[in-house]
Amino acid sequence: MKKLIILSAIFLTVLLLTTSVVGCQQPQPPPSATGNIRMTATINGLEKGEEALLTISHEGSTASKELFFKRDVISEGKAITVDIAANLEDGYYQLLLEAPDKYFRDPKGYFFMVSQSQIVNPTGRNVVFDLLPQPEGLWAEAFISLSAPPKAPPPPGPQFIVVTRPPEARYLPGEPVAVQLVLTNVTTNPVTLEYVPQIHVTKHLDTAPVLYSEVRAEQRVDTRPDEKIITDFIWDQKDANGEQVSPGWYDITWKPPDAPRPSDEKIGLGFSATVLIQHSQGAMEKTIVVDESQTANDITVTLERVELTSREMKVYAFVTQPDYPPTVQSSPFWSTATEYSIDGGAPVSLPHPHIKHQENGARFIWGGTTPKGTLDPVPSDAHELILKINSMKVSASPDDPQYTVEGPWEFTVPLE
């Protein structure tokens, strides 16, 4: 059995440049950078032509609408230097590097505190990210705190890592869904665990309603190093009201989906499972070229194509506006409020798209991301898809405030 190992090796070096850091050189940001908090980030190790994304958000946040800084970078096969400036009130934040799935980020981000308009970094620490090939076995990416006291011992890591199995599976409607919770003692010492085994099933991309939760008697288990605790569950595909759930993707986790951290500090977040309840009539499999444009408030959206497979739907659009800034490394578009419907059914909210900056515009891609962002497959007998972008978050430059541009940009796509 493999132990949980925290690695360290690409170098994203972030030099904290606030007046509270003693002994750190303070290079000035470029004139275009504005904000009370400034950093310089150097990214090494990203292969030529590949993209990465730097963001600042509230600590523990995963919602794109909460971003205070966003910068897309494209590697030219050498070190990338990014000047970061953001207006941050006193509080707790995280600096996150998003990179292609083939990389292992060690760490994936840094937590930091802003106090009196300065980053609290008592040791003047330089921040280093390592990007490595994804390792085999049980590994976990982690955050590191910049604002810990200089002589404080590092906080203890989780003593257990939990995996929900299978990581991905497909079932026909009504088939029992077999789920296992596997908790592994990843320490070198015996550990006693007191916990309530449970699973939570939620609709993928909509974690608010808990569709199913099973709780067994509380257990007290003595474990040896590397020992696994395995608990089996069966989900009958019923929701909280005893009704069969609709086809689509579902997430299965061992903790409430709205909890940012486990209540038991002994247990790490681990890995969840995703289950696809398939359409009984089968899923549509084709690529539909649309190439239709809509313009609202000087922003033009061209719906390029829709890709349909038995696993998912992916939607591609190209977005531009007059005087689109080709010299800016990041797209001026930040996020969208988008929904779709099939054959007049209830609208489904889409996650924020993956945005690829290009010289004359930006390509938006919905779907196809891991682990969040996979869209449900479309039934084989569907007739019509309606895609509607209600609004967009835009900024004049990456360092300027975001503002909302109202649409809508609406497209009707025949599926037959």
KAPE-V953980 format. One record per residue. N is the residue number from 1. RES is the residue in three letters. D_FIRST is the distance of its C-alpha to the first C-alpha in Angstrom with 1 decimal. Layout:
BEGIN
n->(N,N)
res->(RES,RES)
d_first->(D_FIRST,D_FIRST)
END
This chain:
BEGIN
n->(1,2,3,4,5,6,7,8,9,10,11,12,13,14,15,16,17,18,19,20,21,22,23,24,25,26,27,28,29,30,31,32,33,34,35,36,37,38,39,40,41,42,43,44,45,46,47,48,49,50,51,52,53,54,55,56,57,58,59,60,61,62,63,64,65,66,67,68,69,70,71,72,73,74,75,76,77,78,79,80,81,82,83,84,85,86,87,88,89,90,91,92,93,94,95,96,97,98,99,100,101,102,103,104,105,106,107,108,109,110,111,112,113,114,115,116,117,118,119,120,121,122,123,124,125,126,127,128,129,130,131,132,133,134,135,136,137,138,139,140,141,142,143,144,145,146,147,148,149,150,151,152,153,154,155,156,157,158,159,160,161,162,163,164,165,166,167,168,169,170,171,172,173,174,175,176,177,178,179,180,181,182,183,184,185,186,187,188,189,190,191,192,193,194,195,196,197,198,199,200,201,202,203,204,205,206,207,208,209,210,211,212,213,214,215,216,217,218,219,220,221,222,223,224,225,226,227,228,229,230,231,232,233,234,235,236,237,238,239,240,241,242,243,244,245,246,247,248,249,250,251,252,253,254,255,256,257,258,259,260,261,262,263,264,265,266,267,268,269,270,271,272,273,274,275,276,277,278,279,280,281,282,283,284,285,286,287,288,289,290,291,292,293,294,295,296,297,298,299,300,301,302,303,304,305,306,307,308,309,310,311,312,313,314,315,316,317,318,319,320,321,322,323,324,325,326,327,328,329,330,331,332,333,334,335,336,337,338,339,340,341,342,343,344,345,346,347,348,349,350,351,352,353,354,355,356,357,358,359,360,361,362,363,364,365,366,367,368,369,370,371,372,373,374,375,376,377,378,379,380,381,382,383,384,385,386,387,388,389,390,391,392,393,394,395,396,397,398,399,400,401,402,403,404,405,406,407,408,409,410,411,412,413,414,415,416)
res->(MET,LYS,LYS,LEU,ILE,ILE,LEU,SER,ALA,ILE,PHE,LEU,THR,VAL,LEU,LEU,LEU,THR,THR,SER,VAL,VAL,GLY,CYS,GLN,GLN,PRO,GLN,PRO,PRO,PRO,SER,ALA,THR,GLY,ASN,ILE,ARG,MET,THR,ALA,THR,ILE,ASN,GLY,LEU,GLU,LYS,GLY,GLU,GLU,ALA,LEU,LEU,THR,ILE,SER,HIS,GLU,GLY,SER,THR,ALA,SER,LYS,GLU,LEU,PHE,PHE,LYS,ARG,ASP,VAL,ILE,SER,GLU,GLY,LYS,ALA,ILE,THR,VAL,ASP,ILE,ALA,ALA,ASN,LEU,GLU,ASP,GLY,TYR,TYR,GLN,LEU,LEU,LEU,GLU,ALA,PRO,ASP,LYS,TYR,PHE,ARG,ASP,PRO,LYS,GLY,TYR,PHE,PHE,MET,VAL,SER,GLN,SER,GLN,ILE,VAL,ASN,PRO,THR,GLY,ARG,ASN,VAL,VAL,PHE,ASP,LEU,LEU,PRO,GLN,PRO,GLU,GLY,LEU,TRP,ALA,GLU,ALA,PHE,ILE,SER,LEU,SER,ALA,PRO,PRO,LYS,ALA,PRO,PRO,PRO,PRO,GLY,PRO,GLN,PHE,ILE,VAL,VAL,THR,ARG,PRO,PRO,GLU,ALA,ARG,TYR,LEU,PRO,GLY,GLU,PRO,VAL,ALA,VAL,GLN,LEU,VAL,LEU,THR,ASN,VAL,THR,THR,ASN,PRO,VAL,THR,LEU,GLU,TYR,VAL,PRO,GLN,ILE,HIS,VAL,THR,LYS,HIS,LEU,ASP,THR,ALA,PRO,VAL,LEU,TYR,SER,GLU,VAL,ARG,ALA,GLU,GLN,ARG,VAL,ASP,THR,ARG,PRO,ASP,GLU,LYS,ILE,ILE,THR,ASP,PHE,ILE,TRP,ASP,GLN,LYS,ASP,ALA,ASN,GLY,GLU,GLN,VAL,SER,PRO,GLY,TRP,TYR,ASP,ILE,THR,TRP,LYS,PRO,PRO,ASP,ALA,PRO,ARG,PRO,SER,ASP,GLU,LYS,ILE,GLY,LEU,GLY,PHE,SER,ALA,THR,VAL,LEU,ILE,GLN,HIS,SER,GLN,GLY,ALA,MET,GLU,LYS,THR,ILE,VAL,VAL,ASP,GLU,SER,GLN,THR,ALA,ASN,ASP,ILE,THR,VAL,THR,LEU,GLU,ARG,VAL,GLU,LEU,THR,SER,ARG,GLU,MET,LYS,VAL,TYR,ALA,PHE,VAL,THR,GLN,PRO,ASP,TYR,PRO,PRO,THR,VAL,GLN,SER,SER,PRO,PHE,TRP,SER,THR,ALA,THR,GLU,TYR,SER,ILE,ASP,GLY,GLY,ALA,PRO,VAL,SER,LEU,PRO,HIS,PRO,HIS,ILE,LYS,HIS,GLN,GLU,ASN,GLY,ALA,ARG,PHE,ILE,TRP,GLY,GLY,THR,THR,PRO,LYS,GLY,THR,LEU,ASP,PRO,VAL,PRO,SER,ASP,ALA,HIS,GLU,LEU,ILE,LEU,LYS,ILE,ASN,SER,MET,LYS,VAL,SER,ALA,SER,PRO,ASP,ASP,PRO,GLN,TYR,THR,VAL,GLU,GLY,PRO,TRP,GLU,PHE,THR,VAL,PRO,LEU,GLU)
d_first->(0.0,3.8,6.6,9.7,12.1,15.8,17.5,21.2,23.3,27.1,29.5,31.2,33.4,35.3,38.2,39.4,43.1,44.7,47.4,45.3,43.0,44.6,44.4,43.1,45.4,46.5,47.2,49.3,48.0,50.2,53.2,51.7,48.8,49.7,47.9,47.7,44.1,43.5,40.6,40.2,37.0,36.1,33.5,32.3,30.0,31.0,32.1,35.7,36.9,33.8,34.3,32.7,33.9,34.4,35.2,36.1,35.9,35.7,32.5,30.1,32.4,31.4,34.9,36.8,40.1,39.0,38.7,41.0,40.3,39.1,39.3,38.2,37.8,37.9,36.8,39.3,36.9,37.6,37.1,38.1,39.9,40.3,42.7,41.7,44.3,43.9,46.1,43.8,45.1,43.7,40.3,36.5,35.3,32.4,32.6,30.2,29.6,29.0,28.1,27.3,24.0,23.0,22.7,20.1,22.3,21.5,23.0,24.3,27.3,29.2,30.8,34.3,37.3,40.9,43.6,47.3,46.6,44.3,40.6,39.4,37.6,38.5,36.9,38.2,34.7,34.2,31.4,29.1,26.9,24.6,24.2,21.5,20.4,17.7,14.3,11.6,8.4,8.8,11.9,15.1,18.6,20.7,24.3,26.0,29.2,32.3,34.4,32.6,34.9,35.1,34.0,31.8,28.3,25.6,24.7,21.5,18.7,17.1,15.1,13.4,12.6,13.9,13.7,16.7,16.4,17.8,18.1,21.5,23.6,27.3,29.5,33.2,35.2,34.9,31.8,29.3,26.3,23.1,20.7,17.4,16.3,12.6,12.3,9.3,10.3,9.6,12.1,12.5,14.9,15.6,16.8,19.2,19.2,22.5,22.5,24.2,22.1,24.0,24.1,26.7,28.1,30.3,32.2,30.6,32.6,34.3,32.1,35.1,35.5,32.8,33.3,31.2,29.3,28.1,27.7,26.9,27.7,26.2,23.4,22.5,19.1,18.0,14.2,12.3,9.9,6.4,8.5,9.3,13.1,14.3,18.0,20.0,23.1,25.9,28.1,31.5,32.3,34.9,35.7,36.8,40.2,39.0,39.9,38.0,36.5,37.7,35.9,33.7,30.3,28.8,26.0,23.8,22.4,21.5,24.2,27.8,28.1,30.8,28.8,27.9,25.4,23.8,26.2,23.4,22.5,19.3,17.8,17.4,18.9,15.9,16.8,19.5,20.5,23.7,25.8,29.0,31.8,33.8,37.6,39.1,41.6,39.0,38.6,41.0,39.9,42.3,43.1,46.2,48.0,50.0,51.3,53.3,54.1,55.0,56.4,56.6,57.6,57.5,53.9,53.6,50.6,50.3,48.1,47.0,45.0,42.7,39.8,38.9,36.0,34.4,31.6,33.6,36.8,37.3,40.5,42.0,44.9,46.8,48.3,51.0,54.0,57.2,56.6,52.9,51.7,50.4,50.0,47.6,43.9,42.9,44.3,46.8,45.2,42.5,41.8,43.5,44.3,43.9,43.9,44.4,45.7,45.9,49.2,50.5,47.5,46.2,45.2,41.6,40.7,38.8,36.4,37.7,37.8,36.1,39.1,39.8,42.7,45.3,48.7,50.7,48.5,45.0,42.9,41.3,38.4,37.3,34.1,31.3,29.2,25.6,24.6,28.0,31.2,30.8,34.2,34.8,36.1,39.9,41.3,43.1,46.4,46.6,49.8,49.6,47.3,48.7,46.9,48.4,47.6,49.4,49.1,47.4,46.5,48.1,49.0,51.5,49.0,45.4,46.9,49.4,49.1,48.0,50.6,50.6,52.4,53.3,53.4,53.1,52.0,51.9,51.3,51.9,50.0,51.2,48.4,50.5)
END
